[in-house]
């Protein structure tokens, strides 16, 4: 196979992916105005339902614009040999492969982020503002950007530098060391993400003593679940949308509730949401997802090791001097269809796990408060209650609201 043939395969993958996504989006958009099933009639009143329709339509049009811009930018970059241009800039600063790669990816990542920031700004301060979701200040918005760049440089740059060093020292066996590095990092982040990373962006405080904490503790005791660390995060700093999540293992096990969740739901509903999260923990879903992610990373790195030394990868992107970092980008573009398939499989498992966690909450607490909490959360985020089945299959990690309610009522 020639480098030119590989180049056009990359172009085809990017283009077909875009077309498939647009077809799915269009199918989904046709269902925006569907009549709500009787189980969902009480989620919105007429005015709220119209607002949700407007929100979905606005985001749909905006997504077409942003994704088309991204496609044109990517294709233009490929056809105009943009990667070679950036590679030459990086090489003008150093002869060290690690330094070249760090400069190269730094330019690519920061340049891409700068180009897409106006879209992100518009989404936050125009669309989300218009529909009453945005609570982010411009200062917080840009500080988040700077913190994100800093984390990308320190953590992402550090991991990339080590992987390239492994490649220089061990050749094609680098994947084993890289896999070990990523596995250890994934475990570490799963344990300490809430303690180390979240405070850089949000304030977390222990849930104050009171009836809510008492009710949560009482439920945890009934299912033999030790839960000492219950935190409230200032999600309202950025948005009115609500959430809750579980993180860590052993002594680092904790539940984090958004302050918006506490404001939107009553105590029984909050306990029901937590019962669902406890269900994920009890059913070993967190461990499964972590192990599956590490396994998929290992498989990906192994396949990368088989091709990374082939100059065809770099040549396909118009770069004459073969290198690990250019080969990595070409591999990532070619590997996208396989990633799509593994993503679909993981979504299938995820939807199954959501049913199991709902069943656990229903059997150890009550179904009704979980149903009402799901309805309130859907209403408050103006969720699409009638998505197209094909769109759900391709993109949803959770079952639809209707599917979850029907399951909870069985």
C-alpha positions in Angstrom: 0.0 0.0 0.0 1.2 3.5 -0.9 1.2 6.5 1.5 -1.2 8.2 -0.9 -3.7 5.3 -0.6 -3.4 5.4 3.2 -4.0 9.2 3.1 -7.3 8.7 1.1 -8.4 5.9 3.5 -7.9 8.5 6.4 -10.0 11.0 4.4 -12.7 8.4 3.8 -12.8 7.5 7.5 -13.2 11.1 8.6 -15.8 11.9 5.9 -17.9 8.7 6.4 -17.9 9.3 10.2 -19.2 12.8 9.7 -21.9 11.7 7.2 -23.1 8.9 9.5 -23.3 11.3 12.5 -25.2 13.9 10.5 -27.7 11.2 9.3 -28.2 10.1 12.9 -28.6 13.7 14.1 -31.2 14.3 11.4 -33.2 11.2 12.3 -33.1 12.2 15.9 -34.2 15.8 15.2 -37.3 14.4 13.3 -38.5 12.9 16.6 -38.2 16.2 18.6 -41.9 16.9 18.3 -43.3 13.4 18.9 -46.2 13.0 21.2 -45.0 12.1 24.6 -45.9 8.6 25.9 -48.4 8.6 28.8 -45.7 7.6 31.2 -43.9 10.9 30.5 -46.9 13.3 30.2 -46.3 14.8 33.6 -42.6 15.7 33.0 -43.4 18.9 31.1 -46.3 21.3 30.9 -47.1 22.7 27.5 -44.9 25.8 28.0 -41.9 23.8 29.3 -42.2 21.2 26.5 -42.1 24.0 23.9 -39.0 25.4 25.7 -37.4 21.9 25.6 -38.1 21.7 21.8 -36.6 25.1 21.2 -33.5 24.1 23.2 -33.0 20.9 21.3 -33.5 22.6 17.9 -31.0 25.4 18.8 -28.4 22.9 19.9 -29.0 20.8 16.8 -28.4 23.7 14.4 -25.4 24.8 16.5 -23.9 21.3 16.4 -24.2 21.2 12.6 -22.3 24.4 12.4 -19.5 23.4 14.8 -19.0 19.8 13.4 -18.9 21.2 9.8 -16.3 23.7 10.9 -14.3 20.9 12.5 -14.6 18.7 9.4 -13.5 21.5 7.0 -10.6 22.5 9.4 -9.4 18.8 9.6 -9.6 18.1 5.9 -8.0 21.4 5.1 -5.2 20.7 7.5 -4.6 17.3 5.9 -4.7 18.4 2.3 -2.5 21.4 3.0 0.1 19.2 4.8 -0.5 21.0 8.1 1.1 18.3 10.1 4.4 18.6 8.2 4.3 22.4 8.8 3.8 22.0 12.6 6.4 19.2 12.6 9.0 21.5 11.0 8.3 24.2 13.5 8.8 21.8 16.4 12.0 20.5 14.9 13.4 24.0 14.6 13.5 24.1 18.4 15.2 20.8 19.2 16.6 17.6 17.9 15.3 15.6 20.8 12.4 13.4 19.8 10.6 13.9 23.1 11.0 17.7 23.0 9.9 17.7 19.4 6.8 15.6 20.2 5.8 17.8 23.2 6.2 21.0 21.2 4.3 19.5 18.2 1.3 18.3 20.4 1.4 21.5 22.4 0.9 23.6 19.2 -1.8 21.2 17.9 -3.8 21.0 21.1 -3.6 24.7 22.1 -4.2 25.8 18.5 -7.2 23.6 18.2 -8.6 24.8 21.5 -8.1 28.5 20.5 -10.0 27.9 17.3 -12.9 26.2 19.0 -13.1 28.5 22.0 -15.5 31.0 20.2 -17.9 28.1 19.7 -17.6 27.0 23.4 -18.0 30.6 24.5 -21.2 31.0 22.3 -22.6 27.7 23.6 -22.0 28.8 27.3 -22.9 32.5 27.2 -25.5 32.6 24.5 -27.3 29.2 24.2 -27.0 28.0 27.8 -27.6 31.6 29.0 -30.8 31.9 26.9 -32.3 28.8 28.3 -31.4 29.6 31.9 -28.7 27.1 32.5 -25.5 29.1 32.6 -24.1 30.3 35.9 -20.5 30.6 34.6 -18.8 34.0 34.7 -16.3 34.9 32.0 -13.5 34.9 34.5 -14.3 31.3 35.5 -14.7 30.3 31.8 -11.2 31.5 30.9 -9.6 30.3 34.1 -11.0 26.8 33.4 -9.3 27.1 30.0 -5.9 28.0 31.5 -6.2 25.3 34.1 -7.1 22.8 31.5 -4.0 23.8 29.4 -1.8 23.5 32.5 -3.1 20.0 33.3 -2.7 18.9 29.7 0.9 20.1 29.7 1.8 18.5 33.1 -0.1 15.3 33.0 -0.6 14.7 29.3 2.9 15.9 28.5 4.4 13.8 31.2 2.7 10.6 30.1 3.5 11.2 26.4 7.2 11.9 27.2 7.5 8.6 29.2 5.8 6.6 26.4 8.2 8.0 23.8 11.1 7.3 26.1 9.9 3.7 26.5 9.8 3.5 22.7 13.3 4.8 22.4 14.7 2.3 25.0 12.7 -0.8 24.2 11.5 -0.4 20.6 8.3 -2.2 19.7 8.1 -3.6 23.3 7.2 -0.1 24.5 3.5 -1.0 24.6 4.0 -3.2 27.7 5.6 -0.4 29.7 3.1 2.2 28.3 0.2 -0.1 29.2 1.6 -0.5 32.8 2.0 3.3 33.0 -1.6 4.0 31.8 -3.0 1.2 34.1 -1.3 2.7 37.2 -2.4 6.2 36.2 -6.0 5.1 35.7 -6.1 3.4 39.1 -4.5 6.4 40.8 -7.0 8.8 39.1 -9.9 6.6 40.0 -8.8 6.7 43.6 -7.8 10.3 44.0 -9.5 12.3 41.2 -12.0 13.9 43.6 -9.3 14.7 46.1 -6.6 16.1 43.8 -8.3 17.3 40.5 -11.8 18.4 41.4 -10.6 21.0 43.9 -8.7 22.8 41.1 -12.1 23.6 39.6 -14.7 23.3 42.3 -15.2 23.7 46.0 -16.2 20.5 47.9 -17.6 20.5 51.4 -18.8 17.6 53.6 -22.5 17.3 53.6 -23.7 19.1 56.8 -25.2 17.2 59.7 -29.0 17.0 59.4 -31.9 14.9 58.2 -30.5 14.4 54.7 -27.2 13.0 56.0 -29.1 10.9 58.5 -31.3 9.4 55.8 -28.4 8.6 53.6 -26.5 7.0 56.5 -29.5 5.1 57.5 -30.0 3.7 54.0 -26.2 2.9 53.7 -26.4 0.9 56.9 -29.4 -1.2 55.7 -27.4 -2.4 52.7 -24.1 -2.9 54.6 -22.4 -0.1 52.8 -19.9 2.0 54.8 -20.2 5.6 53.6 -18.5 8.2 55.7 -17.4 10.6 53.0 -20.4 12.5 51.5 -19.5 15.7 49.8 -21.4 18.6 48.2 -19.8 20.3 45.2 -20.7 23.8 44.0 -22.0 22.7 40.6 -24.2 25.9 40.6 -20.9 27.8 40.0 -21.2 26.9 36.3 -24.7 25.5 35.6 -28.2 24.8 37.0 -27.9 21.2 35.7 -27.6 18.6 38.5 -25.6 15.4 39.0 -24.2 13.0 41.5 -21.3 10.5 41.2 -19.4 7.8 43.1 -15.6 7.7 43.1 -12.7 5.8 44.8 -12.3 2.5 46.5 -11.7 1.4 50.1 -10.9 4.3 52.4 -11.1 6.8 49.5 -14.7 5.8 48.7 -16.9 8.9 48.5 -20.2 10.2 47.1 -20.4 13.7 45.6 -23.7 15.5 45.3 -24.1 18.6 43.2 -25.6 21.5 45.2 -28.1 21.8 42.4 -29.2 18.2 43.0 -29.9 18.9 46.6 -31.9 22.0 45.6 -33.9 20.2 42.9 -34.9 17.0 44.7 -36.5 16.1 48.0 -34.7 13.9 50.5 -36.3 10.6 49.4 -35.4 11.3 45.8 -31.8 12.1 46.7 -31.5 8.8 48.7 -33.0 7.0 45.7 -30.3 8.5 43.4 -27.6 7.4 45.9 -29.1 4.0 46.1 -28.7 3.8 42.3 -25.0 4.8 42.7 -24.5 2.3 45.5 -26.0 -0.3 43.1 -23.2 0.4 40.6 -20.7 -0.2 43.4 -22.3 -3.3 44.8 -22.7 -4.8 41.3 -19.0 -4.2 40.6 -19.8 -2.0 37.6 -17.0 0.5 38.5 -14.4 -2.3 38.7 -15.7 -3.8 35.4 -15.5 -0.4 33.6 -12.0 0.3 34.9 -10.7 -3.2 34.0 -12.4 -3.0 30.5 -10.8 0.4 29.9 -7.4 -0.8 30.9 -7.7 -4.0 28.8 -8.9 -2.0 25.7 -5.9 0.4 26.2 -3.6 -2.6 26.2 -5.0 -4.0 23.0 -4.8 -0.6 21.4 -1.2 0.0 22.4 -0.3 -3.5 21.2 -1.8 -2.9 17.8 0.0 0.5 17.7 3.3 -1.2 18.4 2.8 -3.3 15.3 2.6 -0.3 13.0 4.3 2.6 14.7 7.7 1.9 13.1 6.3 1.9 9.6 7.2 5.1 7.8 3.9 4.8 5.8 2.0 6.3 8.8 4.1 9.5 8.8 4.3 9.7 5.0 0.5 9.3 4.7 0.2 12.7 6.6 2.7 14.3 4.2 5.6 14.2 6.7 8.8 13.0 5.1 10.7 12.3 8.4 9.1 9.4 10.2 8.5 9.9 13.9 6.6 8.4 16.8 4.3 11.5 17.3 3.2 11.7 13.6 2.7 7.9 13.4 0.6 8.2 16.6 -1.8 10.7 14.9 -2.1 8.7 11.7 -2.7 5.5 13.8 -5.4 7.4 15.8 -7.2 8.4 12.6 -7.1 4.9 11.1 -8.1 3.3 14.4 -11.2 5.5 14.8 -13.6 2.9 13.3 -12.4 0.2 15.8 -12.7 2.7 18.6 -16.3 3.4 17.5 -17.1 -0.4 17.7 -15.6 -0.8 21.1 -17.5 2.4 22.2 -20.7 0.8 21.0 -20.0 -2.4 23.0 -19.2 -0.4 26.1 -22.4 1.6 25.7 -24.4 -1.7 25.6 -22.8 -2.8 28.8 -23.4 0.7 30.3 -27.1 0.6 29.5 -27.4 -2.9 31.0 -25.6 -1.7 34.2 -28.0 1.3 34.5 -30.9 -1.1 34.6 -29.2 -3.2 37.2 -28.4 -0.2 39.4 -32.1 0.9 39.0 -33.2 -2.5 40.1 -30.9 -2.4 43.1 -32.3 1.0 44.1 -35.9 -0.3 43.6 -35.3 -3.5 45.7 -33.3 -1.9 48.5 -35.1 1.4 48.7 -38.1 2.5 46.6 -38.9 2.8 42.9 -41.2 5.8 43.1 -38.8 8.4 44.4 -36.2 7.3 41.8 -38.8 7.7 39.0 -39.8 11.2 40.2 -36.1 12.1 40.5 -35.4 11.0 37.0 -38.3 13.0 35.7 -37.3 16.1 37.6 -33.7 15.8 36.4 -34.9 15.4 32.8 -37.2 18.3 33.0 -34.6 20.6 34.6 -32.0 19.8 31.9 -34.7 20.0 29.1 -33.8 16.5 28.0 -35.0 14.9 24.8 -37.7 12.4 25.9 -38.3 10.9 22.4 -34.9 10.1 20.9 -34.6 8.0 17.7 -33.7 4.3 18.6 -30.7 4.4 16.2 -29.4 7.5 17.9 -29.8 5.9 21.3 -28.0 2.8 20.1 -25.0 4.8 18.8 -24.7 7.5 21.4 -26.5 6.7 24.7 -24.6 5.3 27.7 -27.9 5.3 29.6 -31.3 3.9 28.6 -33.9 6.5 27.8 -36.1 7.9 30.5 -39.1 6.0 29.2 -37.1 2.7 29.2 -35.9 3.3 32.8 -39.4 4.1 34.1 -41.0 1.1 32.5 -38.2 -1.1 34.0 -38.7 0.5 37.5 -42.5 -0.1 37.3 -42.2 -3.8 36.6 
